[in-house]
Amino acid sequence: MSSIQLNVKEMTCGNCVTHVTDALRAVAGVKEVHVDLEKGKVSVKGDAESPALVAALNEAGYPSTVAHDGKATCCGGCH
């Protein structure tokens, strides 16, 4: 099981946390989701691929990027 860190924009409240969590849990292979609203970070554990996670969040209205070593990078699915 791997862990993927995401930077998520436009999360402003507890409702956003619920929407982000639900969007990610709907992706095949996701086992666990932890949202840090204050920092705009999400940790996802499971076997899901990062492009699928980013796509699910973008579709839900929460622009996101994969974080590597604390820096945002493109997931590769947008090119």
mmCIF file of the N, C-alpha and C atoms, coordinates in Angstrom:
data_MODEL
# 
_entry.id   MODEL 
# 
loop_
_atom_site.group_PDB 
_atom_site.id 
_atom_site.type_symbol 
_atom_site.label_atom_id 
_atom_site.label_alt_id 
_atom_site.label_comp_id 
_atom_site.label_asym_id 
_atom_site.label_entity_id 
_atom_site.label_seq_id 
_atom_site.pdbx_PDB_ins_code 
_atom_site.Cartn_x 
_atom_site.Cartn_y 
_atom_site.Cartn_z 
_atom_site.occupancy 
_atom_site.B_iso_or_equiv 
_atom_site.pdbx_formal_charge 
_atom_site.auth_seq_id 
_atom_site.auth_comp_id 
_atom_site.auth_asym_id 
_atom_site.auth_atom_id 
_atom_site.pdbx_PDB_model_num 
ATOM 1   N N  . MET A 1 1  ? 0.853   -1.173 0.000   1.00 0.00 ? 1  MET A N  1 
ATOM 2   C CA . MET A 1 1  ? 0.000   0.000  0.000   1.00 0.00 ? 1  MET A CA 1 
ATOM 3   C C  . MET A 1 1  ? 0.896   1.233  0.000   1.00 0.00 ? 1  MET A C  1 
ATOM 4   N N  . SER A 1 2  ? 0.623   2.141  -0.899  1.00 0.00 ? 2  SER A N  1 
ATOM 5   C CA . SER A 1 2  ? 1.425   3.359  -1.002  1.00 0.00 ? 2  SER A CA 1 
ATOM 6   C C  . SER A 1 2  ? 0.677   4.545  -0.397  1.00 0.00 ? 2  SER A C  1 
ATOM 7   N N  . SER A 1 3  ? 1.409   5.634  -0.217  1.00 0.00 ? 3  SER A N  1 
ATOM 8   C CA . SER A 1 3  ? 0.838   6.865  0.297   1.00 0.00 ? 3  SER A CA 1 
ATOM 9   C C  . SER A 1 3  ? 1.148   7.983  -0.691  1.00 0.00 ? 3  SER A C  1 
ATOM 10  N N  . ILE A 1 4  ? 0.138   8.752  -1.037  1.00 0.00 ? 4  ILE A N  1 
ATOM 11  C CA . ILE A 1 4  ? 0.285   9.865  -1.967  1.00 0.00 ? 4  ILE A CA 1 
ATOM 12  C C  . ILE A 1 4  ? -0.159  11.126 -1.255  1.00 0.00 ? 4  ILE A C  1 
ATOM 13  N N  . GLN A 1 5  ? 0.668   12.157 -1.350  1.00 0.00 ? 5  GLN A N  1 
ATOM 14  C CA . GLN A 1 5  ? 0.355   13.450 -0.750  1.00 0.00 ? 5  GLN A CA 1 
ATOM 15  C C  . GLN A 1 5  ? -0.128  14.395 -1.845  1.00 0.00 ? 5  GLN A C  1 
ATOM 16  N N  . LEU A 1 6  ? -1.208  15.100 -1.567  1.00 0.00 ? 6  LEU A N  1 
ATOM 17  C CA . LEU A 1 6  ? -1.775  16.040 -2.528  1.00 0.00 ? 6  LEU A CA 1 
ATOM 18  C C  . LEU A 1 6  ? -1.885  17.423 -1.918  1.00 0.00 ? 6  LEU A C  1 
ATOM 19  N N  . ASN A 1 7  ? -1.664  18.439 -2.724  1.00 0.00 ? 7  ASN A N  1 
ATOM 20  C CA . ASN A 1 7  ? -1.956  19.824 -2.356  1.00 0.00 ? 7  ASN A CA 1 
ATOM 21  C C  . ASN A 1 7  ? -3.308  20.130 -2.987  1.00 0.00 ? 7  ASN A C  1 
ATOM 22  N N  . VAL A 1 8  ? -4.260  20.566 -2.167  1.00 0.00 ? 8  VAL A N  1 
ATOM 23  C CA . VAL A 1 8  ? -5.619  20.793 -2.652  1.00 0.00 ? 8  VAL A CA 1 
ATOM 24  C C  . VAL A 1 8  ? -6.018  22.240 -2.379  1.00 0.00 ? 8  VAL A C  1 
ATOM 25  N N  . LYS A 1 9  ? -6.469  22.919 -3.423  1.00 0.00 ? 9  LYS A N  1 
ATOM 26  C CA . LYS A 1 9  ? -6.890  24.319 -3.302  1.00 0.00 ? 9  LYS A CA 1 
ATOM 27  C C  . LYS A 1 9  ? -8.397  24.403 -3.110  1.00 0.00 ? 9  LYS A C  1 
ATOM 28  N N  . GLU A 1 10 ? -8.815  25.548 -2.622  1.00 0.00 ? 10 GLU A N  1 
ATOM 29  C CA . GLU A 1 10 ? -10.225 25.908 -2.504  1.00 0.00 ? 10 GLU A CA 1 
ATOM 30  C C  . GLU A 1 10 ? -10.987 25.135 -1.437  1.00 0.00 ? 10 GLU A C  1 
ATOM 31  N N  . MET A 1 11 ? -10.292 24.512 -0.489  1.00 0.00 ? 11 MET A N  1 
ATOM 32  C CA . MET A 1 11 ? -10.960 23.916 0.668   1.00 0.00 ? 11 MET A CA 1 
ATOM 33  C C  . MET A 1 11 ? -11.059 25.003 1.731   1.00 0.00 ? 11 MET A C  1 
ATOM 34  N N  . THR A 1 12 ? -12.274 25.298 2.171   1.00 0.00 ? 12 THR A N  1 
ATOM 35  C CA . THR A 1 12 ? -12.452 26.394 3.121   1.00 0.00 ? 12 THR A CA 1 
ATOM 36  C C  . THR A 1 12 ? -13.200 26.008 4.394   1.00 0.00 ? 12 THR A C  1 
ATOM 37  N N  . CYS A 1 13 ? -13.824 24.824 4.417   1.00 0.00 ? 13 CYS A N  1 
ATOM 38  C CA . CYS A 1 13 ? -14.645 24.481 5.580   1.00 0.00 ? 13 CYS A CA 1 
ATOM 39  C C  . CYS A 1 13 ? -14.791 22.971 5.722   1.00 0.00 ? 13 CYS A C  1 
ATOM 40  N N  . GLY A 1 14 ? -15.495 22.576 6.751   1.00 0.00 ? 14 GLY A N  1 
ATOM 41  C CA . GLY A 1 14 ? -15.725 21.161 7.003   1.00 0.00 ? 14 GLY A CA 1 
ATOM 42  C C  . GLY A 1 14 ? -16.488 20.467 5.887   1.00 0.00 ? 14 GLY A C  1 
ATOM 43  N N  . ASN A 1 15 ? -17.374 21.199 5.232   1.00 0.00 ? 15 ASN A N  1 
ATOM 44  C CA . ASN A 1 15 ? -18.102 20.638 4.092   1.00 0.00 ? 15 ASN A CA 1 
ATOM 45  C C  . ASN A 1 15 ? -17.140 20.269 2.972   1.00 0.00 ? 15 ASN A C  1 
ATOM 46  N N  . CYS A 1 16 ? -16.147 21.122 2.750   1.00 0.00 ? 16 CYS A N  1 
ATOM 47  C CA . CYS A 1 16 ? -15.136 20.851 1.728   1.00 0.00 ? 16 CYS A CA 1 
ATOM 48  C C  . CYS A 1 16 ? -14.378 19.562 2.062   1.00 0.00 ? 16 CYS A C  1 
ATOM 49  N N  . VAL A 1 17 ? -14.051 19.402 3.325   1.00 0.00 ? 17 VAL A N  1 
ATOM 50  C CA . VAL A 1 17 ? -13.344 18.190 3.760   1.00 0.00 ? 17 VAL A CA 1 
ATOM 51  C C  . VAL A 1 17 ? -14.177 16.956 3.425   1.00 0.00 ? 17 VAL A C  1 
ATOM 52  N N  . THR A 1 18 ? -15.466 17.032 3.686   1.00 0.00 ? 18 THR A N  1 
ATOM 53  C CA . THR A 1 18 ? -16.358 15.910 3.371   1.00 0.00 ? 18 THR A CA 1 
ATOM 54  C C  . THR A 1 18 ? -16.399 15.643 1.874   1.00 0.00 ? 18 THR A C  1 
ATOM 55  N N  . HIS A 1 19 ? -16.527 16.692 1.067   1.00 0.00 ? 19 HIS A N  1 
ATOM 56  C CA . HIS A 1 19 ? -16.579 16.518 -0.393  1.00 0.00 ? 19 HIS A CA 1 
ATOM 57  C C  . HIS A 1 19 ? -15.277 15.927 -0.932  1.00 0.00 ? 19 HIS A C  1 
ATOM 58  N N  . VAL A 1 20 ? -14.137 16.429 -0.446  1.00 0.00 ? 20 VAL A N  1 
ATOM 59  C CA . VAL A 1 20 ? -12.834 15.926 -0.889  1.00 0.00 ? 20 VAL A CA 1 
ATOM 60  C C  . VAL A 1 20 ? -12.680 14.462 -0.483  1.00 0.00 ? 20 VAL A C  1 
ATOM 61  N N  . THR A 1 21 ? -13.027 14.154 0.752   1.00 0.00 ? 21 THR A N  1 
ATOM 62  C CA . THR A 1 21 ? -12.917 12.775 1.238   1.00 0.00 ? 21 THR A CA 1 
ATOM 63  C C  . THR A 1 21 ? -13.790 11.838 0.421   1.00 0.00 ? 21 THR A C  1 
ATOM 64  N N  . ASP A 1 22 ? -15.038 12.234 0.175   1.00 0.00 ? 22 ASP A N  1 
ATOM 65  C CA . ASP A 1 22 ? -15.949 11.399 -0.607  1.00 0.00 ? 22 ASP A CA 1 
ATOM 66  C C  . ASP A 1 22 ? -15.470 11.207 -2.034  1.00 0.00 ? 22 ASP A C  1 
ATOM 67  N N  . ALA A 1 23 ? -14.960 12.279 -2.646  1.00 0.00 ? 23 ALA A N  1 
ATOM 68  C CA . ALA A 1 23 ? -14.464 12.182 -4.026  1.00 0.00 ? 23 ALA A CA 1 
ATOM 69  C C  . ALA A 1 23 ? -13.296 11.213 -4.115  1.00 0.00 ? 23 ALA A C  1 
ATOM 70  N N  . LEU A 1 24 ? -12.407 11.257 -3.136  1.00 0.00 ? 24 LEU A N  1 
ATOM 71  C CA . LEU A 1 24 ? -11.241 10.373 -3.162  1.00 0.00 ? 24 LEU A CA 1 
ATOM 72  C C  . LEU A 1 24 ? -11.603 8.931  -2.827  1.00 0.00 ? 24 LEU A C  1 
ATOM 73  N N  . ARG A 1 25 ? -12.505 8.737  -1.893  1.00 0.00 ? 25 ARG A N  1 
ATOM 74  C CA . ARG A 1 25 ? -12.913 7.370  -1.531  1.00 0.00 ? 25 ARG A CA 1 
ATOM 75  C C  . ARG A 1 25 ? -13.625 6.660  -2.672  1.00 0.00 ? 25 ARG A C  1 
ATOM 76  N N  . ALA A 1 26 ? -14.172 7.436  -3.611  1.00 0.00 ? 26 ALA A N  1 
ATOM 77  C CA . ALA A 1 26 ? -14.843 6.847  -4.766  1.00 0.00 ? 26 ALA A CA 1 
ATOM 78  C C  . ALA A 1 26 ? -13.858 6.312  -5.807  1.00 0.00 ? 26 ALA A C  1 
ATOM 79  N N  . VAL A 1 27 ? -12.580 6.653  -5.669  1.00 0.00 ? 27 VAL A N  1 
ATOM 80  C CA . VAL A 1 27 ? -11.559 6.185  -6.609  1.00 0.00 ? 27 VAL A CA 1 
ATOM 81  C C  . VAL A 1 27 ? -11.143 4.769  -6.217  1.00 0.00 ? 27 VAL A C  1 
ATOM 82  N N  . ALA A 1 28 ? -11.121 3.883  -7.198  1.00 0.00 ? 28 ALA A N  1 
ATOM 83  C CA . ALA A 1 28 ? -10.737 2.496  -6.947  1.00 0.00 ? 28 ALA A CA 1 
ATOM 84  C C  . ALA A 1 28 ? -9.334  2.416  -6.345  1.00 0.00 ? 28 ALA A C  1 
ATOM 85  N N  . GLY A 1 29 ? -9.197  1.637  -5.294  1.00 0.00 ? 29 GLY A N  1 
ATOM 86  C CA . GLY A 1 29 ? -7.896  1.417  -4.672  1.00 0.00 ? 29 GLY A CA 1 
ATOM 87  C C  . GLY A 1 29 ? -7.626  2.292  -3.461  1.00 0.00 ? 29 GLY A C  1 
ATOM 88  N N  . VAL A 1 30 ? -8.452  3.303  -3.208  1.00 0.00 ? 30 VAL A N  1 
ATOM 89  C CA . VAL A 1 30 ? -8.240  4.178  -2.056  1.00 0.00 ? 30 VAL A CA 1 
ATOM 90  C C  . VAL A 1 30 ? -8.697  3.454  -0.791  1.00 0.00 ? 30 VAL A C  1 
ATOM 91  N N  . LYS A 1 31 ? -7.801  3.395  0.188   1.00 0.00 ? 31 LYS A N  1 
ATOM 92  C CA . LYS A 1 31 ? -8.102  2.720  1.452   1.00 0.00 ? 31 LYS A CA 1 
ATOM 93  C C  . LYS A 1 31 ? -8.328  3.712  2.589   1.00 0.00 ? 31 LYS A C  1 
ATOM 94  N N  . GLU A 1 32 ? -7.575  4.821  2.583   1.00 0.00 ? 32 GLU A N  1 
ATOM 95  C CA . GLU A 1 32 ? -7.633  5.771  3.687   1.00 0.00 ? 32 GLU A CA 1 
ATOM 96  C C  . GLU A 1 32 ? -7.370  7.185  3.163   1.00 0.00 ? 32 GLU A C  1 
ATOM 97  N N  . VAL A 1 33 ? -8.117  8.154  3.697   1.00 0.00 ? 33 VAL A N  1 
ATOM 98  C CA . VAL A 1 33 ? -7.957  9.556  3.312   1.00 0.00 ? 33 VAL A CA 1 
ATOM 99  C C  . VAL A 1 33 ? -7.840  10.391 4.576   1.00 0.00 ? 33 VAL A C  1 
ATOM 100 N N  . HIS A 1 34 ? -6.823  11.247 4.635   1.00 0.00 ? 34 HIS A N  1 
ATOM 101 C CA . HIS A 1 34 ? -6.671  12.178 5.750   1.00 0.00 ? 34 HIS A CA 1 
ATOM 102 C C  . HIS A 1 34 ? -6.524  13.583 5.173   1.00 0.00 ? 34 HIS A C  1 
ATOM 103 N N  . VAL A 1 35 ? -7.422  14.497 5.593   1.00 0.00 ? 35 VAL A N  1 
ATOM 104 C CA . VAL A 1 35 ? -7.428  15.865 5.079   1.00 0.00 ? 35 VAL A CA 1 
ATOM 105 C C  . VAL A 1 35 ? -6.963  16.828 6.166   1.00 0.00 ? 35 VAL A C  1 
ATOM 106 N N  . ASP A 1 36 ? -6.002  17.682 5.824   1.00 0.00 ? 36 ASP A N  1 
ATOM 107 C CA . ASP A 1 36 ? -5.557  18.762 6.701   1.00 0.00 ? 36 ASP A CA 1 
ATOM 108 C C  . ASP A 1 36 ? -6.067  20.061 6.084   1.00 0.00 ? 36 ASP A C  1 
ATOM 109 N N  . LEU A 1 37 ? -7.213  20.523 6.572   1.00 0.00 ? 37 LEU A N  1 
ATOM 110 C CA . LEU A 1 37 ? -7.869  21.702 6.011   1.00 0.00 ? 37 LEU A CA 1 
ATOM 111 C C  . LEU A 1 37 ? -6.990  22.945 6.103   1.00 0.00 ? 37 LEU A C  1 
ATOM 112 N N  . GLU A 1 38 ? -6.365  23.155 7.256   1.00 0.00 ? 38 GLU A N  1 
ATOM 113 C CA . GLU A 1 38 ? -5.539  24.351 7.454   1.00 0.00 ? 38 GLU A CA 1 
ATOM 114 C C  . GLU A 1 38 ? -4.397  24.454 6.461   1.00 0.00 ? 38 GLU A C  1 
ATOM 115 N N  . LYS A 1 39 ? -3.744  23.341 6.187   1.00 0.00 ? 39 LYS A N  1 
ATOM 116 C CA . LYS A 1 39 ? -2.580  23.344 5.302   1.00 0.00 ? 39 LYS A CA 1 
ATOM 117 C C  . LYS A 1 39 ? -2.941  23.090 3.844   1.00 0.00 ? 39 LYS A C  1 
ATOM 118 N N  . GLY A 1 40 ? -4.186  22.679 3.581   1.00 0.00 ? 40 GLY A N  1 
ATOM 119 C CA . GLY A 1 40 ? -4.582  22.376 2.215   1.00 0.00 ? 40 GLY A CA 1 
ATOM 120 C C  . GLY A 1 40 ? -3.907  21.126 1.683   1.00 0.00 ? 40 GLY A C  1 
ATOM 121 N N  . LYS A 1 41 ? -3.677  20.164 2.584   1.00 0.00 ? 41 LYS A N  1 
ATOM 122 C CA . LYS A 1 41 ? -2.979  18.923 2.219   1.00 0.00 ? 41 LYS A CA 1 
ATOM 123 C C  . LYS A 1 41 ? -3.895  17.724 2.438   1.00 0.00 ? 41 LYS A C  1 
ATOM 124 N N  . VAL A 1 42 ? -3.713  16.719 1.597   1.00 0.00 ? 42 VAL A N  1 
ATOM 125 C CA . VAL A 1 42 ? -4.460  15.476 1.728   1.00 0.00 ? 42 VAL A CA 1 
ATOM 126 C C  . VAL A 1 42 ? -3.492  14.316 1.561   1.00 0.00 ? 42 VAL A C  1 
ATOM 127 N N  . SER A 1 43 ? -3.604  13.344 2.445   1.00 0.00 ? 43 SER A N  1 
ATOM 128 C CA . SER A 1 43 ? -2.816  12.125 2.355   1.00 0.00 ? 43 SER A CA 1 
ATOM 129 C C  . SER A 1 43 ? -3.761  10.983 1.995   1.00 0.00 ? 43 SER A C  1 
ATOM 130 N N  . VAL A 1 44 ? -3.394  10.232 0.965   1.00 0.00 ? 44 VAL A N  1 
ATOM 131 C CA . VAL A 1 44 ? -4.218  9.120  0.508   1.00 0.00 ? 44 VAL A CA 1 
ATOM 132 C C  . VAL A 1 44 ? -3.390  7.849  0.568   1.00 0.00 ? 44 VAL A C  1 
ATOM 133 N N  . LYS A 1 45 ? -3.921  6.822  1.222   1.00 0.00 ? 45 LYS A N  1 
ATOM 134 C CA . LYS A 1 45 ? -3.253  5.527  1.272   1.00 0.00 ? 45 LYS A CA 1 
ATOM 135 C C  . LYS A 1 45 ? -4.064  4.517  0.490   1.00 0.00 ? 45 LYS A C  1 
ATOM 136 N N  . GLY A 1 46 ? -3.352  3.648  -0.199  1.00 0.00 ? 46 GLY A N  1 
ATOM 137 C CA . GLY A 1 46 ? -4.005  2.610  -0.975  1.00 0.00 ? 46 GLY A CA 1 
ATOM 138 C C  . GLY A 1 46 ? -3.217  2.311  -2.234  1.00 0.00 ? 46 GLY A C  1 
ATOM 139 N N  . ASP A 1 47 ? -3.926  1.801  -3.219  1.00 0.00 ? 47 ASP A N  1 
ATOM 140 C CA . ASP A 1 47 ? -3.295  1.397  -4.470  1.00 0.00 ? 47 ASP A CA 1 
ATOM 141 C C  . ASP A 1 47 ? -3.721  2.258  -5.654  1.00 0.00 ? 47 ASP A C  1 
ATOM 142 N N  . ALA A 1 48 ? -4.366  3.385  -5.387  1.00 0.00 ? 48 ALA A N  1 
ATOM 143 C CA . ALA A 1 48 ? -4.832  4.262  -6.467  1.00 0.00 ? 48 ALA A CA 1 
ATOM 144 C C  . ALA A 1 48 ? -3.661  5.005  -7.094  1.00 0.00 ? 48 ALA A C  1 
ATOM 145 N N  . GLU A 1 49 ? -3.791  5.342  -8.361  1.00 0.00 ? 49 GLU A N  1 
ATOM 146 C CA . GLU A 1 49 ? -2.778  6.098  -9.086  1.00 0.00 ? 49 GLU A CA 1 
ATOM 147 C C  . GLU A 1 49 ? -3.037  7.590  -8.914  1.00 0.00 ? 49 GLU A C  1 
ATOM 148 N N  . SER A 1 50 ? -1.968  8.366  -8.814  1.00 0.00 ? 50 SER A N  1 
ATOM 149 C CA . SER A 1 50 ? -2.116  9.804  -8.574  1.00 0.00 ? 50 SER A CA 1 
ATOM 150 C C  . SER A 1 50 ? -2.916  10.535 -9.655  1.00 0.00 ? 50 SER A C  1 
ATOM 151 N N  . PRO A 1 51 ? -2.789  10.206 -10.959 1.00 0.00 ? 51 PRO A N  1 
ATOM 152 C CA . PRO A 1 51 ? -3.620  10.923 -11.938 1.00 0.00 ? 51 PRO A CA 1 
ATOM 153 C C  . PRO A 1 51 ? -5.119  10.735 -11.694 1.00 0.00 ? 51 PRO A C  1 
ATOM 154 N N  . ALA A 1 52 ? -5.517  9.551  -11.224 1.00 0.00 ? 52 ALA A N  1 
ATOM 155 C CA . ALA A 1 52 ? -6.939  9.299  -10.934 1.00 0.00 ? 52 ALA A CA 1 
ATOM 156 C C  . ALA A 1 52 ? -7.396  10.123 -9.737  1.00 0.00 ? 52 ALA A C  1 
ATOM 157 N N  . LEU A 1 53 ? -6.528  10.281 -8.741  1.00 0.00 ? 53 LEU A N  1 
ATOM 158 C CA . LEU A 1 53 ? -6.872  11.073 -7.563  1.00 0.00 ? 53 LEU A CA 1 
ATOM 159 C C  . LEU A 1 53 ? -7.030  12.542 -7.926  1.00 0.00 ? 53 LEU A C  1 
ATOM 160 N N  . VAL A 1 54 ? -6.078  13.066 -8.684  1.00 0.00 ? 54 VAL A N  1 
ATOM 161 C CA . VAL A 1 54 ? -6.130  14.469 -9.107  1.00 0.00 ? 54 VAL A CA 1 
ATOM 162 C C  . VAL A 1 54 ? -7.361  14.703 -9.976  1.00 0.00 ? 54 VAL A C  1 
ATOM 163 N N  . ALA A 1 55 ? -7.653  13.785 -10.872 1.00 0.00 ? 55 ALA A N  1 
ATOM 164 C CA . ALA A 1 55 ? -8.825  13.930 -11.749 1.00 0.00 ? 55 ALA A CA 1 
ATOM 165 C C  . ALA A 1 55 ? -10.112 13.941 -10.932 1.00 0.00 ? 55 ALA A C  1 
ATOM 166 N N  . ALA A 1 56 ? -10.212 13.079 -9.924  1.00 0.00 ? 56 ALA A N  1 
ATOM 167 C CA . ALA A 1 56 ? -11.415 13.030 -9.080  1.00 0.00 ? 56 ALA A CA 1 
ATOM 168 C C  . ALA A 1 56 ? -11.613 14.344 -8.334  1.00 0.00 ? 56 ALA A C  1 
ATOM 169 N N  . LEU A 1 57 ? -10.527 14.902 -7.820  1.00 0.00 ? 57 LEU A N  1 
ATOM 170 C CA . LEU A 1 57 ? -10.637 16.171 -7.101  1.00 0.00 ? 57 LEU A CA 1 
ATOM 171 C C  . LEU A 1 57 ? -10.953 17.324 -8.041  1.00 0.00 ? 57 LEU A C  1 
ATOM 172 N N  . ASN A 1 58 ? -10.329 17.349 -9.199  1.00 0.00 ? 58 ASN A N  1 
ATOM 173 C CA . ASN A 1 58 ? -10.619 18.401 -10.178 1.00 0.00 ? 58 ASN A CA 1 
ATOM 174 C C  . ASN A 1 58 ? -12.086 18.351 -10.600 1.00 0.00 ? 58 ASN A C  1 
ATOM 175 N N  . GLU A 1 59 ? -12.591 17.149 -10.812 1.00 0.00 ? 59 GLU A N  1 
ATOM 176 C CA . GLU A 1 59 ? -13.991 16.978 -11.199 1.00 0.00 ? 59 GLU A CA 1 
ATOM 177 C C  . GLU A 1 59 ? -14.930 17.444 -10.077 1.00 0.00 ? 59 GLU A C  1 
ATOM 178 N N  . ALA A 1 60 ? -14.504 17.271 -8.829  1.00 0.00 ? 60 ALA A N  1 
ATOM 179 C CA . ALA A 1 60 ? -15.311 17.693 -7.681  1.00 0.00 ? 60 ALA A CA 1 
ATOM 180 C C  . ALA A 1 60 ? -15.189 19.190 -7.403  1.00 0.00 ? 60 ALA A C  1 
ATOM 181 N N  . GLY A 1 61 ? -14.309 19.879 -8.152  1.00 0.00 ? 61 GLY A N  1 
ATOM 182 C CA . GLY A 1 61 ? -14.167 21.322 -7.999  1.00 0.00 ? 61 GLY A CA 1 
ATOM 183 C C  . GLY A 1 61 ? -13.046 21.766 -7.080  1.00 0.00 ? 61 GLY A C  1 
ATOM 184 N N  . TYR A 1 62 ? -12.118 20.857 -6.803  1.00 0.00 ? 62 TYR A N  1 
ATOM 185 C CA . TYR A 1 62 ? -10.991 21.165 -5.923  1.00 0.00 ? 62 TYR A CA 1 
ATOM 186 C C  . TYR A 1 62 ? -9.684  20.947 -6.681  1.00 0.00 ? 62 TYR A C  1 
ATOM 187 N N  . PRO A 1 63 ? -9.135  22.008 -7.289  1.00 0.00 ? 63 PRO A N  1 
ATOM 188 C CA . PRO A 1 63 ? -7.882  21.872 -8.033  1.00 0.00 ? 63 PRO A CA 1 
ATOM 189 C C  . PRO A 1 63 ? -6.789  21.292 -7.131  1.00 0.00 ? 63 PRO A C  1 
ATOM 190 N N  . SER A 1 64 ? -6.048  20.344 -7.659  1.00 0.00 ? 64 SER A N  1 
ATOM 191 C CA . SER A 1 64 ? -5.032  19.687 -6.835  1.00 0.00 ? 64 SER A CA 1 
ATOM 192 C C  . SER A 1 64 ? -3.802  19.329 -7.652  1.00 0.00 ? 64 SER A C  1 
ATOM 193 N N  . THR A 1 65 ? -2.718  19.106 -6.922  1.00 0.00 ? 65 THR A N  1 
ATOM 194 C CA . THR A 1 65 ? -1.470  18.647 -7.516  1.00 0.00 ? 65 THR A CA 1 
ATOM 195 C C  . THR A 1 65 ? -0.856  17.623 -6.578  1.00 0.00 ? 65 THR A C  1 
ATOM 196 N N  . VAL A 1 66 ? -0.023  16.775 -7.128  1.00 0.00 ? 66 VAL A N  1 
ATOM 197 C CA . VAL A 1 66 ? 0.710   15.810 -6.323  1.00 0.00 ? 66 VAL A CA 1 
ATOM 198 C C  . VAL A 1 66 ? 1.894   16.524 -5.692  1.00 0.00 ? 66 VAL A C  1 
ATOM 199 N N  . ALA A 1 67 ? 2.120   16.291 -4.416  1.00 0.00 ? 67 ALA A N  1 
ATOM 200 C CA . ALA A 1 67 ? 3.239   16.911 -3.699  1.00 0.00 ? 67 ALA A CA 1 
ATOM 201 C C  . ALA A 1 67 ? 4.389   15.912 -3.609  1.00 0.00 ? 67 ALA A C  1 
ATOM 202 N N  . HIS A 1 68 ? 5.561   16.323 -4.065  1.00 0.00 ? 68 HIS A N  1 
ATOM 203 C CA . HIS A 1 68 ? 6.774   15.515 -3.951  1.00 0.00 ? 68 HIS A CA 1 
ATOM 204 C C  . HIS A 1 68 ? 7.787   16.322 -3.164  1.00 0.00 ? 68 HIS A C  1 
ATOM 205 N N  . ASP A 1 69 ? 8.258   15.781 -2.058  1.00 0.00 ? 69 ASP A N  1 
ATOM 206 C CA . ASP A 1 69 ? 9.243   16.486 -1.228  1.00 0.00 ? 69 ASP A CA 1 
ATOM 207 C C  . ASP A 1 69 ? 8.768   17.875 -0.849  1.00 0.00 ? 69 ASP A C  1 
ATOM 208 N N  . GLY A 1 70 ? 7.439   17.998 -0.594  1.00 0.00 ? 70 GLY A N  1 
ATOM 209 C CA . GLY A 1 70 ? 6.906   19.271 -0.164  1.00 0.00 ? 70 GLY A CA 1 
ATOM 210 C C  . GLY A 1 70 ? 6.639   20.252 -1.278  1.00 0.00 ? 70 GLY A C  1 
ATOM 211 N N  . LYS A 1 71 ? 6.939   19.890 -2.526  1.00 0.00 ? 71 LYS A N  1 
ATOM 212 C CA . LYS A 1 71 ? 6.723   20.786 -3.652  1.00 0.00 ? 71 LYS A CA 1 
ATOM 213 C C  . LYS A 1 71 ? 5.623   20.234 -4.549  1.00 0.00 ? 71 LYS A C  1 
ATOM 214 N N  . ALA A 1 72 ? 4.781   21.094 -5.037  1.00 0.00 ? 72 ALA A N  1 
ATOM 215 C CA . ALA A 1 72 ? 3.717   20.669 -5.947  1.00 0.00 ? 72 ALA A CA 1 
ATOM 216 C C  . ALA A 1 72 ? 4.288   20.366 -7.309  1.00 0.00 ? 72 ALA A C  1 
ATOM 217 N N  . THR A 1 73 ? 3.838   19.277 -7.896  1.00 0.00 ? 73 THR A N  1 
ATOM 218 C CA . THR A 1 73 ? 4.240   18.931 -9.247  1.00 0.00 ? 73 THR A CA 1 
ATOM 219 C C  . THR A 1 73 ? 3.017   18.457 -10.010 1.00 0.00 ? 73 THR A C  1 
ATOM 220 N N  . CYS A 1 74 ? 3.114   18.483 -11.275 1.00 0.00 ? 74 CYS A N  1 
ATOM 221 C CA . CYS A 1 74 ? 2.024   17.995 -12.108 1.00 0.00 ? 74 CYS A CA 1 
ATOM 222 C C  . CYS A 1 74 ? 1.965   16.482 -12.000 1.00 0.00 ? 74 CYS A C  1 
ATOM 223 N N  . CYS A 1 75 ? 0.759   15.956 -12.037 1.00 0.00 ? 75 CYS A N  1 
ATOM 224 C CA . CYS A 1 75 ? 0.591   14.506 -11.935 1.00 0.00 ? 75 CYS A CA 1 
ATOM 225 C C  . CYS A 1 75 ? 0.907   13.809 -13.254 1.00 0.00 ? 75 CYS A C  1 
ATOM 226 N N  . GLY A 1 76 ? 1.021   14.568 -14.324 1.00 0.00 ? 76 GLY A N  1 
ATOM 227 C CA . GLY A 1 76 ? 1.275   13.983 -15.624 1.00 0.00 ? 76 GLY A CA 1 
ATOM 228 C C  . GLY A 1 76 ? -0.004  13.707 -16.411 1.00 0.00 ? 76 GLY A C  1 
ATOM 229 N N  . GLY A 1 77 ? -1.150  13.788 -15.751 1.00 0.00 ? 77 GLY A N  1 
ATOM 230 C CA . GLY A 1 77 ? -2.411  13.505 -16.414 1.00 0.00 ? 77 GLY A CA 1 
ATOM 231 C C  . GLY A 1 77 ? -2.984  14.702 -17.147 1.00 0.00 ? 77 GLY A C  1 
ATOM 232 N N  . CYS A 1 78 ? -2.362  15.870 -17.008 1.00 0.00 ? 78 CYS A N  1 
ATOM 233 C CA . CYS A 1 78 ? -2.936  17.069 -17.632 1.00 0.00 ? 78 CYS A CA 1 
ATOM 234 C C  . CYS A 1 78 ? -2.248  17.414 -18.948 1.00 0.00 ? 78 CYS A C  1 
ATOM 235 N N  . HIS A 1 79 ? -1.294  16.652 -19.364 1.00 0.00 ? 79 HIS A N  1 
ATOM 236 C CA . HIS A 1 79 ? -0.556  16.974 -20.591 1.00 0.00 ? 79 HIS A CA 1 
ATOM 237 C C  . HIS A 1 79 ? -0.934  16.019 -21.692 1.00 0.00 ? 79 HIS A C  1 
# 
